[in-house]
């Protein structure tokens, strides 16, 4: 029987794992991979303590930190995904993964979120044939070509800036008038001569033959349909929380994020906490997720010691 199961290996899960080890909590950290959503990022410029770090290097630093402190307290189960979670009659929990079952007195859900798909005609048919969700993975394939980015948050603009290094042109489309990205990031993109930004634009169709040749979008102000000739479409349209395994167990918000007490990270069921992008907190950033994980462990430790 573990003291704690941590579900997730992004900033929230890893920070929690480090703190659990420091507090000598017998912990199983279960995750598909270490690193979280940022593992595919070419350059992260807002991770505290580093002016710029790649997603791959951030993941390596997470692994190194865990390895340095885990000792016999924290066991890491990478390549595993939790499919169901149940509370037992004695108040403990059982988490069923693809390979094994895990038991613990408490649970921290730090399962993060996955990328929201572009749901317009042609998007699914041309996925990996011009429609992509990973600029770091696929961006160089479009060197010297005209491409589009869908999304007006930091991820969208950072993807555009990355693509500007080798693409002929980048057109960013955002369905609202105002951008969610940091102003400094928006201005940096605007300053590039090969950058075009179209606000209030709603994608309606991806077009192509064997591969993508363009996309159609609607001007939300006028209702007019325009066509954009591009060879690649990079989608950064937000994320959806990875909470399917707790949907019947915990109180969730309208988009299936776990509702938590922001003072403690406690969820709606006694013995379960949640941290990071799978929760209903207002802001989702790597640094905030890590702080969530730490706050949760502080509360979990006190909860366990009082029982």
Beta strands, then each sheet from edge to edge (+ up, - down):
strand 1: 2-7
strand 2: 27-31
strand 3: 74-78
strand 4: 82-87
strand 5: 93-97
strand 6: 101-109
strand 7: 113-115
strand 8: 131-132
strand 9: 146-150
strand 10: 169-174
strand 11: 195-199
strand 12: 201-208
strand 13: 212-219
strand 14: 225-229
strand 15: 232-235
strand 16: 239-241
strand 17: 272-274
sheet 1: 3+ 2+ 1+ 6+ 5- 4+
sheet 2: 3+ 2+ 1+ 6+ 17+
sheet 3: 7+ 16-
sheet 4: 8+ 15+ 9+ 10+ 11+
sheet 5: 12+ 13- 14+
end
